[in-house]
């Protein structure tokens, strides 16, 4: 059984923009890797390098958000291709939850398989949070998947999430590969029974 994920707490990083696709999150030239190790260094690589040249800071380069484990995004985040490298890199960077207006369906499923909760808020609430963390990045945010609430020191908001992924996180059965590996003895036993039958 994987770890049950009921609550995620920490600082948050605002990342503004609608329709941020998986190619922006993880450029295609980095998909040749054999393992996912080190992918986090290439997150938003095609945006971060030009930003540095203009002496601007992309949120993933901004030291104010270095300790953030929660990402605040807008509409249709993670749309586009199904590449799992995008959520893998986010997870390796330290992202444990994404709060957004909406998500690409395959991206959200890949996130759940890594234990990353993708929860939704209305657009005005997301934008309010983004502005708040841009102004006060040291603020703590608390996501509770049991009560489906997002709490700040002075306010609480109702969040939403599809029931299937939510139950996977709450029950600790979000990583299907780990579940299969944990049941390897039982799988071998069942296969032996099948092969022994005439």
C-alpha positions in Angstrom: 0.0 0.0 0.0 1.3 3.5 -0.9 1.2 6.4 1.5 -2.3 7.7 2.0 -2.5 11.4 0.9 -5.1 13.2 2.9 -3.4 16.6 3.4 -0.8 18.7 1.7 0.6 21.8 3.3 3.3 24.3 2.4 4.1 27.4 0.4 2.7 27.9 -3.1 4.2 29.1 -6.4 1.9 31.1 -8.7 2.3 30.3 -12.4 0.1 32.4 -14.6 -1.3 31.6 -18.0 -4.1 29.5 -19.7 -3.4 26.5 -21.8 0.1 25.8 -20.6 0.7 22.5 -22.3 3.1 19.6 -21.5 5.5 20.8 -24.2 6.0 24.0 -22.3 6.3 22.2 -19.0 8.9 19.7 -20.5 10.3 20.5 -23.9 10.3 17.6 -26.3 14.2 17.4 -26.7 14.4 16.2 -23.1 12.2 13.1 -23.8 15.1 11.0 -24.9 16.2 10.2 -21.3 16.3 6.6 -20.1 15.2 7.5 -16.6 13.3 10.5 -15.2 16.2 11.4 -12.9 17.3 15.1 -13.3 14.3 16.1 -15.4 13.4 18.8 -13.0 16.3 20.9 -14.2 14.6 21.3 -17.6 11.1 22.4 -16.4 9.9 25.3 -18.6 13.4 25.3 -20.1 12.3 27.2 -23.2 10.8 30.0 -21.1 13.3 30.2 -18.3 16.4 30.7 -20.4 15.0 33.7 -22.4 13.6 35.2 -19.2 17.1 35.1 -17.6 18.5 36.8 -20.7 16.0 39.6 -20.1 16.9 39.6 -16.5 13.4 38.5 -15.5 12.7 35.6 -13.2 10.5 32.8 -14.2 8.6 31.5 -11.1 10.7 28.3 -11.2 13.9 30.5 -10.9 12.5 32.9 -8.4 14.1 32.3 -5.0 11.0 33.4 -3.2 9.3 30.2 -4.4 12.2 27.8 -4.0 10.5 26.0 -1.1 7.1 25.8 -2.8 5.4 22.4 -2.9 2.1 23.6 -4.3 1.6 25.1 -7.8 -1.2 27.7 -8.5 -2.2 27.6 -12.2 -5.0 28.8 -14.4 -7.2 27.1 -17.1 -6.4 23.9 -18.9 -3.0 23.3 -17.3 -1.2 20.3 -18.7 -3.1 20.1 -21.9 -1.5 18.7 -25.1 0.5 15.5 -25.4 0.3 12.7 -22.8 4.0 12.8 -22.0 4.5 11.7 -18.4 7.8 13.5 -18.2 6.0 16.7 -17.3 4.4 15.5 -14.0 7.6 13.4 -13.3 9.7 16.6 -13.5 7.2 18.5 -11.3 7.3 15.8 -8.7 11.1 15.7 -8.7 11.1 19.5 -8.3 9.0 19.0 -5.1 5.5 19.8 -6.3 3.0 17.7 -4.3 -0.2 19.5 -5.3 -1.5 21.7 -8.1 -4.4 24.1 -7.6 -6.0 25.3 -10.8 -9.0 26.3 -12.7 -8.9 23.1 -14.9 -6.4 20.5 -16.1 -5.7 18.4 -19.1 -7.3 15.0 -18.4 -4.3 12.8 -19.2 -1.9 15.1 -17.3 -4.1 15.0 -14.2 -4.2 11.2 -14.4 -0.4 11.1 -14.7 -0.2 13.4 -11.7 -2.4 11.1 -9.5 -0.2 8.1 -10.4 2.7 10.0 -8.8 0.7 11.1 -5.7 0.3 14.7 -6.9 -3.2 16.1 -6.1 -4.8 18.2 -8.8 -7.6 20.2 -7.2 -9.8 22.9 -8.7 -11.1 26.3 -7.7 -13.1 28.9 -9.7 -11.0 31.3 -11.8 -11.5 34.3 -9.5 -10.4 32.3 -6.5 -7.2 31.0 -8.3 -6.3 34.5 -9.5 -6.8 35.9 -6.0 -4.5 33.2 -4.6 -1.9 33.9 -7.3 -1.9 37.6 -6.5 -1.7 36.9 -2.8 1.4 34.6 -3.1 3.1 37.0 -5.4 2.8 39.6 -2.7 3.4 37.3 0.3 5.2 34.2 -0.9 6.0 33.0 2.7 2.3 32.4 3.4 1.3 28.8 4.3 -1.4 27.0 2.4 -3.2 23.8 3.6 -5.1 21.4 1.3 -7.4 18.9 3.0 -8.7 16.1 0.7 -10.9 14.7 3.5 -12.9 17.9 3.9 -12.1 19.2 0.4 -11.0 22.6 1.6 -8.0 24.9 1.0 -7.1 26.9 4.0 -5.0 30.1 4.5 -4.4 31.7 7.9 -7.4 34.0 7.4 -9.7 32.2 5.0 -11.0 28.7 3.9 -12.1 27.8 0.3 -14.0 24.8 -1.0 -12.1 22.9 -3.6 -13.2 20.2 -6.0 -11.6 17.1 -7.5 -12.9 14.1 -9.4 -14.0 11.4 -7.0 -12.0 8.5 -8.5 -8.6 10.2 -8.2 -9.5 11.6 -4.8 -10.3 8.2 -3.5 -7.0 6.8 -4.9 -5.0 9.4 -3.0 -7.0 8.9 0.2 -6.9 5.1 0.1 -3.2 5.0 -0.8 -3.7 3.0 -4.1 -2.6 5.8 -6.4 0.6 4.1 -7.7 -0.6 1.1 -9.7 2.9 -0.1 -10.5 3.8 -0.3 -6.8 0.5 -2.2 -6.1 1.4 -4.7 -8.8 4.9 -5.2 -7.5 3.6 -5.7 -3.9 1.2 -8.4 -5.2 4.0 -10.2 -7.2 3.8 -13.3 -5.0 0.1 -13.5 -5.4 0.4 -12.9 -9.1 2.9 -15.7 -9.5 0.7 -18.1 -7.5 -2.3 -17.4 -9.7 -0.2 -17.9 -12.8 1.1 -21.2 -11.5 -2.5 -22.3 -10.9 -3.5 -21.3 -14.5 -0.5 -23.1 -16.0 -1.2 -26.3 -14.0 -4.7 -26.6 -15.3 -5.2 -28.9 -18.4 
